[in-house]
Amino acid sequence: MFLLTAACLFFLVLGLMYVRMRGSGVAEHGEASLHSPFWGETGNQANEKSLMMNSLYKLHDRLAQVAGDHDCGNSIQRNLSVQETAAYLKSLGPEYEKVLNTALQWIMSRGEDVGIKCIGNDPSEELHNVTDVKYLESTRPQMSFRCRFRRAFITVTHRLSLLLLGIGMVWGVLHYMKYRWTKEEEETRQMYDMVVKIIDVLRSHNEACQENKDLQPYMPIPHVCDSLIPPQDRKKMKKVWNRAVDFLAANESRVRTETRRIGGADFLVWRWIQPSAACDKILVIPSKVWQGQAFHLDRRNSPPNSLTPCLKIRNMFDPVMEIGDHWHLAIQEAILEKCSDNDGIVHIAVDKNSREGCVYVKCLSPEYAGKAFKALHGSWFDGKLVTVKYLRLDRYHHRFPQALTCNTPLKPSNKHMNSMSHLRLRTGTTNSQGSS
């Protein structure tokens, strides 16, 4: 692409220079584009007309030289006044001076460009009488090759500079927009990670309060912030923290914001709300179940298409809290149940020692991976916000060589869909309340 662009620019510059040089001088062989009329008379009239045409040729050359000197920067004057023109013709010979009016009348009667332009006091005014002519100017300046080359080079350089400036501005705007989108996506991901950390802190504090009745059942919001963000990162993470606080206030019903007086000052605090026992059968969120969608997928948090069939899923479990030897099978079962309409999942690997609760999934094709991404990314599972990203196929096979030969779609082990039961129960309850 670079060579092709360079070649196009080269021929563009060459063409512009040719046009500029070709159109900035006199006609070929240095001849004026004046056409002698063939009136057919003989004698004195023919001699006078021949004298007039000779004066026009000489005047054309003089005006072309004056205009060329001006365009090349060697003179400030680009035209000659009628008086200067008369003096020039007189210097050629006394016989040329008396044909000036006749020559001007011939130029005006031609109605076409003959290389000499008659100008009045107003350059835009159209002239009809010889007495209105004040200046004569060449329409075909005569310039040296060096001058024409320099003018062509300056013109082409100026136009290319404007073109490159426009391309640079467009590239800069696109680069800035891409930077802003990337930064916004990164801040959104950090915000959801912060939400998960806050919920874990509040849940752990609530469990500690149940064991130790002397602890207060709430936590000051600044204290939570200070415990999660190191001092050196607090200024940089301020926007992410504020977005996480707003997200909890708008979307998390288990966290209640209150005002408490602590140490003589009022603080906003968070309190973890435990569901009442009367609602356990319907509203209590059981373990290892999908609990709905945290946010809707759009262009900012969902790639338009996938180039790889492999996924890396985070926050599916907490290795410290898992009990037994076969708990990873429940994680696999939950993923298959959530993607029950996807027949392209061929391999699932649970990293039991992952602090981030990572699960790796391979699909038959990138299209199936895209469907799994949309089904899993941004969902709540076991009180954790699940996030998904794409993983390169070679890295997946390097970590899980056994996945190379996997091409049989996996299915849930039963039709009960235990991980989806809470969603079905909540949807059924909502529908029954709406119908009543």
TORVO-659866 format. One record per residue (C-alpha): x, z, y; residue in one letter; residue number from 1. Coordinates in pm, whole numbers. Last residue first. Layout:
N
ATOM       px       pz       py   aa     i
ATOM        X        Z        Y    a   NUM
...
***
This chain:
436
ATOM       px       pz       py   aa     i
ATOM    -5317     3861    -1072    s   436
ATOM    -5158     3519    -1111    s   435
ATOM    -4863     3611     -892    g   434
ATOM    -4806     3938    -1074    q   433
ATOM    -4814     3760    -1407    s   432
ATOM    -4568     3496    -1280    n   431
ATOM    -4325     3757    -1152    t   430
ATOM    -4337     3949    -1479    t   429
ATOM    -4274     3633    -1678    g   428
ATOM    -3974     3543    -1462    t   427
ATOM    -3831     3893    -1501    r   426
ATOM    -3877     3887    -1875    l   425
ATOM    -3727     3540    -1909    r   424
ATOM    -3427     3638    -1697    l   423
ATOM    -3381     3960    -1893    h   422
ATOM    -3401     3776    -2222    s   421
ATOM    -3127     3526    -2135    m   420
ATOM    -2840     3709    -2307    s   419
ATOM    -3059     3763    -2613    n   418
ATOM    -3135     3393    -2658    m   417
ATOM    -3346     3455    -2970    h   416
ATOM    -3269     3113    -3121    k   415
ATOM    -2969     3213    -3325    n   414
ATOM    -2596     3142    -3362    s   413
ATOM    -2582     2954    -3031    p   412
ATOM    -2451     2596    -3072    k   411
ATOM    -2104     2442    -3064    l   410
ATOM    -2045     2066    -3041    p   409
ATOM    -1798     1926    -3298    t   408
ATOM    -1488     1762    -3146    n   407
ATOM    -1218     2023    -3194    c   406
ATOM     -894     1860    -3314    t   405
ATOM     -687     1931    -3002    l   404
ATOM     -846     2274    -2956    a   403
ATOM     -606     2425    -3211    q   402
ATOM     -323     2378    -2963    p   401
ATOM     -477     2641    -2728    f   400
ATOM     -232     2714    -2448    r   399
ATOM      -63     2374    -2446    h   398
ATOM     -398     2211    -2518    h   397
ATOM     -550     2370    -2206    y   396
ATOM     -249     2282    -1994    r   395
ATOM     -272     1920    -2109    d   394
ATOM     -645     1907    -2033    l   393
ATOM     -612     2033    -1676    r   392
ATOM     -839     2323    -1586    l   391
ATOM    -1154     2315    -1371    y   390
ATOM    -1279     2627    -1195    k   389
ATOM    -1554     2876    -1268    v   388
ATOM    -1670     3198    -1104    t   387
ATOM    -1892     3464    -1260    v   386
ATOM    -2010     3751    -1039    l   385
ATOM    -2017     4068    -1245    k   384
ATOM    -2309     4302    -1319    g   383
ATOM    -2323     4205    -1688    d   382
ATOM    -2335     3839    -1589    f   381
ATOM    -2431     3723    -1239    w   380
ATOM    -2410     3348    -1184    s   379
ATOM    -2203     3164     -919    g   378
ATOM    -2055     2909    -1156    h   377
ATOM    -2215     2907    -1501    l   376
ATOM    -2478     2630    -1523    a   375
ATOM    -2315     2405    -1261    k   374
ATOM    -1977     2427    -1433    f   373
ATOM    -2132     2364    -1775    a   372
ATOM    -2292     2043    -1647    k   371
ATOM    -1961     1934    -1493    g   370
ATOM    -1778     2003    -1819    a   369
ATOM    -2030     1781    -2000    y   368
ATOM    -1950     1499    -1759    e   367
ATOM    -1574     1564    -1792    p   366
ATOM    -1601     1486    -2165    s   365
ATOM    -1629     1657    -2503    l   364
ATOM    -1605     2005    -2357    c   363
ATOM    -1336     2274    -2359    k   362
ATOM    -1402     2630    -2247    v   361
ATOM    -1163     2911    -2153    y   360
ATOM    -1282     3266    -2088    v   359
ATOM    -1116     3495    -1836    c   358
ATOM    -1215     3857    -1777    g   357
ATOM     -996     3892    -1468    e   356
ATOM     -777     4156    -1630    r   355
ATOM     -722     3921    -1922    s   354
ATOM     -628     4096    -2246    n   353
ATOM     -916     3964    -2456    k   352
ATOM     -863     3602    -2344    d   351
ATOM    -1183     3454    -2486    v   350
ATOM    -1148     3098    -2622    a   349
ATOM    -1437     2853    -2650    i   348
ATOM    -1418     2504    -2807    h   347
ATOM    -1654     2208    -2855    v   346
ATOM    -1902     2235    -2566    i   345
ATOM    -2075     1895    -2528    g   344
ATOM    -2435     1956    -2636    d   343
ATOM    -2537     2116    -2304    n   342
ATOM    -2900     2233    -2294    d   341
ATOM    -2800     2573    -2438    s   340
ATOM    -2544     2625    -2160    c   339
ATOM    -2649     2983    -2084    k   338
ATOM    -2694     3046    -2458    e   337
ATOM    -2352     2900    -2538    l   336
ATOM    -2191     3118    -2271    i   335
ATOM    -2371     3431    -2395    a   334
ATOM    -2266     3363    -2757    e   333
ATOM    -1903     3334    -2656    q   332
ATOM    -1921     3665    -2472    i   331
ATOM    -2098     3829    -2767    a   330
ATOM    -1822     3702    -2996    l   329
ATOM    -1565     3867    -2769    h   328
ATOM    -1715     4208    -2856    w   327
ATOM    -1595     4169    -3215    h   326
ATOM    -1339     4447    -3247    d   325
ATOM    -1530     4730    -3087    g   324
ATOM    -1580     4849    -2730    i   323
ATOM    -1525     4664    -2403    e   322
ATOM    -1477     4872    -2086    m   321
ATOM    -1103     4821    -2039    v   320
ATOM    -1122     4449    -2115    p   319
ATOM    -1379     4396    -1834    d   318
ATOM    -1595     4094    -1909    f   317
ATOM    -1709     3748    -1792    m   316
ATOM    -1536     3783    -1457    n   315
ATOM    -1362     3442    -1462    r   314
ATOM    -1435     3110    -1636    i   313
ATOM    -1161     2847    -1680    k   312
ATOM    -1298     2504    -1762    l   311
ATOM    -1177     2194    -1950    c   310
ATOM    -1324     1841    -1963    p   309
ATOM    -1111     1712    -1673    t   308
ATOM    -1175     1478    -1382    l   307
ATOM    -1496     1650    -1276    s   306
ATOM    -1737     1531    -1010    n   305
ATOM    -1878     1632     -672    p   304
ATOM    -1685     1964     -674    p   303
ATOM    -1917     2264     -626    s   302
ATOM    -1846     2535     -367    n   301
ATOM    -1849     2333      -45    r   300
ATOM    -2064     2043     -163    r   299
ATOM    -2348     2270     -272    d   298
ATOM    -2424     2524     -543    l   297
ATOM    -2686     2786     -470    h   296
ATOM    -2581     3148     -457    f   295
ATOM    -2585     3462     -671    a   294
ATOM    -2781     3311     -960    q   293
ATOM    -2963     3526    -1213    g   292
ATOM    -2886     3828    -1427    q   291
ATOM    -2734     3683    -1742    w   290
ATOM    -2711     3946    -2012    v   289
ATOM    -2429     4146    -2165    k   288
ATOM    -2565     4489    -2077    s   287
ATOM    -2926     4548    -1983    p   286
ATOM    -3052     4525    -1624    i   285
ATOM    -3318     4790    -1577    v   284
ATOM    -3628     4622    -1438    l   283
ATOM    -3875     4598    -1724    i   282
ATOM    -3836     4873    -1982    k   281
ATOM    -3623     5089    -1755    d   280
ATOM    -3874     5090    -1471    c   279
ATOM    -4018     5435    -1537    a   278
ATOM    -3662     5574    -1573    a   277
ATOM    -3583     5491    -1211    s   276
ATOM    -3318     5235    -1129    p   275
ATOM    -2987     5381    -1004    q   274
ATOM    -2906     5305     -638    i   273
ATOM    -2539     5306     -539    w   272
ATOM    -2506     5445     -187    r   271
ATOM    -2301     5280       84    w   270
ATOM    -2212     5452      408    v   269
ATOM    -2224     5372      780    l   268
ATOM    -2048     5653      959    f   267
ATOM    -2153     5899     1229    d   266
ATOM    -1883     6139     1347    a   265
ATOM    -1850     6520     1323    g   264
ATOM    -1643     6513     1003    g   263
ATOM    -1900     6296      828    i   262
ATOM    -2244     6232      975    r   261
ATOM    -2425     5978      756    r   260
ATOM    -2591     5644      827    t   259
ATOM    -2723     5451      528    e   258
ATOM    -2668     5117      351    t   257
ATOM    -2820     5077        4    r   256
ATOM    -2647     4897     -281    v   255
ATOM    -2854     4814     -590    r   254
ATOM    -3062     4559     -398    s   253
ATOM    -2765     4327     -341    e   252
ATOM    -2852     4004     -158    n   251
ATOM    -2879     4055      219    a   250
ATOM    -2683     4376      277    a   249
ATOM    -2431     4285        8    l   248
ATOM    -2373     3941      163    f   247
ATOM    -2331     4092      511    d   246
ATOM    -2064     4333      383    v   245
ATOM    -1886     4049      198    a   244
ATOM    -1891     3832      511    r   243
ATOM    -1743     4117      716    n   242
ATOM    -1468     4167      455    w   241
ATOM    -1376     3799      449    v   240
ATOM    -1355     3792      830    k   239
ATOM    -1134     4101      840    k   238
ATOM     -902     3976      563    m   237
ATOM     -619     3868      795    k   236
ATOM     -640     4185     1004    k   235
ATOM     -662     4404      694    r   234
ATOM     -374     4239      507    d   233
ATOM      -83     4464      614    q   232
ATOM     -291     4779      562    p   231
ATOM     -375     4693      199    p   230
ATOM     -741     4603      134    i   229
ATOM     -951     4776     -135    l   228
ATOM     -911     5146      -48    s   227
ATOM     -923     5089      328    d   226
ATOM    -1241     4884      300    c   225
ATOM    -1407     5146       80    v   224
ATOM    -1317     5414      334    h   223
ATOM    -1450     5200      620    p   222
ATOM    -1785     5172      431    i   221
ATOM    -1820     5546      385    p   220
ATOM    -1903     5628       20    m   219
ATOM    -2223     5786     -113    y   218
ATOM    -2330     6027     -385    p   217
ATOM    -2115     6308     -241    q   216
ATOM    -1895     6470     -504    l   215
ATOM    -1963     6832     -604    d   214
ATOM    -2187     6721     -893    k   213
ATOM    -1889     6594    -1091    n   212
ATOM    -1991     6397    -1401    e   211
ATOM    -2280     6213    -1236    q   210
ATOM    -2073     6169     -922    c   209
ATOM    -1796     6001    -1123    a   208
ATOM    -2046     5747    -1256    e   207
ATOM    -2161     5678     -900    n   206
ATOM    -1801     5636     -786    h   205
ATOM    -1738     5385    -1065    s   204
ATOM    -2049     5187     -965    r   203
ATOM    -1950     5191     -598    l   202
ATOM    -1594     5076     -674    v   201
ATOM    -1711     4802     -915    d   200
ATOM    -1968     4679     -662    i   199
ATOM    -1700     4662     -392    i   198
ATOM    -1463     4470     -621    k   197
ATOM    -1732     4215     -712    v   196
ATOM    -1819     4162     -346    v   195
ATOM    -1450     4117     -263    m   194
ATOM    -1419     3842     -524    d   193
ATOM    -1727     3677     -374    y   192
ATOM    -1568     3690      -27    m   191
ATOM    -1234     3561     -153    q   190
ATOM    -1411     3258     -301    r   189
ATOM    -1596     3199       26    t   188
ATOM    -1273     3237      224    e   187
ATOM    -1102     2981       -2    e   186
ATOM    -1393     2739       39    e   185
ATOM    -1381     2785      418    e   184
ATOM    -1004     2726      422    k   183
ATOM    -1039     2411      215    t   182
ATOM    -1320     2283      435    w   181
ATOM    -1121     2362      752    r   180
ATOM     -808     2192      618    y   179
ATOM    -1009     1886      516    k   178
ATOM    -1163     1873      864    m   177
ATOM     -818     1906     1021    y   176
ATOM     -678     1628      803    h   175
ATOM     -974     1405      886    l   174
ATOM     -932     1472     1260    v   173
ATOM     -556     1414     1241    g   172
ATOM     -598     1093     1044    w   171
ATOM     -849      964     1299    v   170
ATOM     -615     1058     1585    m   169
ATOM     -317      899     1413    g   168
ATOM     -509      578     1346    i   167
ATOM     -611      564     1713    g   166
ATOM     -253      631     1825    l   165
ATOM     -125      369     1584    l   164
ATOM     -363      112     1730    l   163
ATOM     -280      210     2089    l   162
ATOM       91      189     2011    s   161
ATOM       38     -146     1840    l   160
ATOM     -132     -275     2153    r   159
ATOM      148     -154     2378    h   158
ATOM      419     -287     2149    t   157
ATOM      249     -626     2134    v   156
ATOM      224     -646     2511    t   155
ATOM      579     -524     2570    i   154
ATOM      722     -767     2314    f   153
ATOM      523    -1057     2456    a   152
ATOM      642     -976     2808    r   151
ATOM     1005     -952     2692    r   150
ATOM      980    -1278     2496    f   149
ATOM      823    -1457     2794    r   148
ATOM     1096    -1332     3027    c   147
ATOM     1376    -1428     2790    r   146
ATOM     1224    -1771     2732    f   145
ATOM     1209    -1833     3106    s   144
ATOM      880    -1836     3289    m   143
ATOM      663    -2107     3449    q   142
ATOM      323    -1969     3543    p   141
ATOM       26    -2182     3439    r   140
ATOM     -274    -2106     3663    t   139
ATOM      -66    -2168     3974    s   138
ATOM     -189    -2033     4306    e   137
ATOM     -283    -2187     4640    l   136
ATOM     -400    -1971     4929    y   135
ATOM     -634    -1992     5230    k   134
ATOM     -884    -2263     5131    v   133
ATOM    -1207    -2241     5333    d   132
ATOM    -1117    -2547     5547    t   131
ATOM    -1109    -2762     5233    v   130
ATOM    -1479    -2701     5185    n   129
ATOM    -1673    -2597     4871    h   128
ATOM    -1502    -2277     4759    l   127
ATOM    -1645    -2027     4509    e   126
ATOM    -1575    -1670     4614    e   125
ATOM    -1413    -1434     4362    s   124
ATOM    -1073    -1443     4536    p   123
ATOM    -1235    -1349     4872    d   122
ATOM    -1024    -1484     5158    n   121
ATOM    -1020    -1819     4984    g   120
ATOM     -834    -1935     4673    i   119
ATOM     -758    -2283     4542    c   118
ATOM     -616    -2293     4189    k   117
ATOM     -347    -2533     4070    i   116
ATOM     -285    -2606     3702    g   115
ATOM     -543    -2886     3678    v   114
ATOM     -824    -2663     3558    d   113
ATOM    -1151    -2846     3596    e   112
ATOM    -1407    -2933     3865    g   111
ATOM    -1200    -3234     3983    r   110
ATOM    -1350    -3230     4333    s   109
ATOM    -1166    -2913     4437    m   108
ATOM     -826    -3050     4334    i   107
ATOM     -893    -3388     4503    w   106
ATOM     -996    -3222     4830    q   105
ATOM     -680    -3014     4822    l   104
ATOM     -471    -3326     4768    a   103
ATOM     -641    -3507     5055    t   102
ATOM     -584    -3209     5281    n   101
ATOM     -216    -3198     5186    l   100
ATOM     -153    -3576     5220    v    99
ATOM      -15    -3562     5579    k    98
ATOM      275    -3334     5491    e    97
ATOM      417    -3553     5211    y    96
ATOM      536    -3837     5439    e    95
ATOM      751    -3602     5642    p    94
ATOM      970    -3531     5341    g    93
ATOM     1021    -3261     5084    l    92
ATOM     1059    -2997     5353    s    91
ATOM      721    -3104     5489    k    90
ATOM      567    -3031     5148    l    89
ATOM      711    -2679     5156    y    88
ATOM      595    -2619     5513    a    87
ATOM      244    -2733     5423    a    86
ATOM      239    -2498     5124    t    85
ATOM      360    -2210     5338    e    84
ATOM       79    -2280     5587    q    83
ATOM     -180    -2306     5310    v    82
ATOM      -62    -1972     5175    s    81
ATOM      148    -1959     4863    l    80
ATOM       78    -1755     4552    n    79
ATOM      229    -1484     4331    r    78
ATOM      431    -1289     4586    q    77
ATOM      596     -963     4483    i    76
ATOM      894    -1136     4325    s    75
ATOM     1136    -1091     4035    n    74
ATOM      897     -894     3810    g    73
ATOM      860    -1159     3543    c    72
ATOM      497    -1220     3646    d    71
ATOM      604    -1270     4009    h    70
ATOM      886    -1509     3925    d    69
ATOM      649    -1705     3701    g    68
ATOM      387    -1728     3979    a    67
ATOM      647    -1865     4223    v    66
ATOM      785    -2111     3964    q    65
ATOM      438    -2236     3872    a    64
ATOM      356    -2279     4243    l    63
ATOM      668    -2493     4297    r    62
ATOM      608    -2704     3985    d    61
ATOM      244    -2766     4081    h    60
ATOM      347    -2856     4437    l    59
ATOM      592    -3117     4304    k    58
ATOM      325    -3266     4079    y    57
ATOM       63    -3253     4355    l    56
ATOM      300    -3423     4601    s    55
ATOM      361    -3699     4349    n    54
ATOM      -13    -3743     4305    m    53
ATOM      -63    -3771     4681    m    52
ATOM      217    -4028     4717    l    51
ATOM       59    -4239     4443    s    50
ATOM     -271    -4219     4626    k    49
ATOM     -104    -4326     4948    e    48
ATOM       73    -4616     4776    n    47
ATOM     -252    -4732     4614    a    46
ATOM     -428    -4721     4951    q    45
ATOM     -146    -4921     5110    n    44
ATOM     -173    -5213     4870    g    43
ATOM     -378    -5210     4555    t    42
ATOM     -696    -5041     4444    e    41
ATOM     -772    -4979     4074    g    40
ATOM     -902    -4629     4105    w    39
ATOM     -705    -4506     3807    f    38
ATOM     -711    -4134     3860    p    37
ATOM     -382    -3956     3785    s    36
ATOM     -435    -3669     3547    h    35
ATOM     -261    -3341     3618    l    34
ATOM     -169    -3113     3335    s    33
ATOM      177    -3051     3470    a    32
ATOM      472    -3149     3254    e    31
ATOM      733    -2901     3135    g    30
ATOM      788    -3086     2804    h    29
ATOM      498    -2883     2661    e    28
ATOM      253    -2734     2909    a    27
ATOM      364    -2461     3140    v    26
ATOM      422    -2106     3025    g    25
ATOM      223    -1802     2915    s    24
ATOM        6    -1936     2634    g    23
ATOM      274    -2013     2378    r    22
ATOM      466    -1691     2437    m    21
ATOM      160    -1469     2409    r    20
ATOM       14    -1661     2118    v    19
ATOM      345    -1656     1934    y    18
ATOM      398    -1288     2006    m    17
ATOM       47    -1206     1883    l    16
ATOM      104    -1404     1565    g    15
ATOM      438    -1241     1490    l    14
ATOM      296     -893     1555    v    13
ATOM        5     -961     1319    l    12
ATOM      241    -1113     1061    f    11
ATOM      455     -800     1067    f    10
ATOM      155     -562     1070    l     9
ATOM       14     -730      759    c     8
ATOM      353     -712      583    a     7
ATOM      394     -343      669    a     6
ATOM       44     -265      539    t     5
ATOM      115     -445      212    l     4
ATOM      449     -270      173    l     3
ATOM      289       71      237    f     2
ATOM        0        0        0    m     1
***
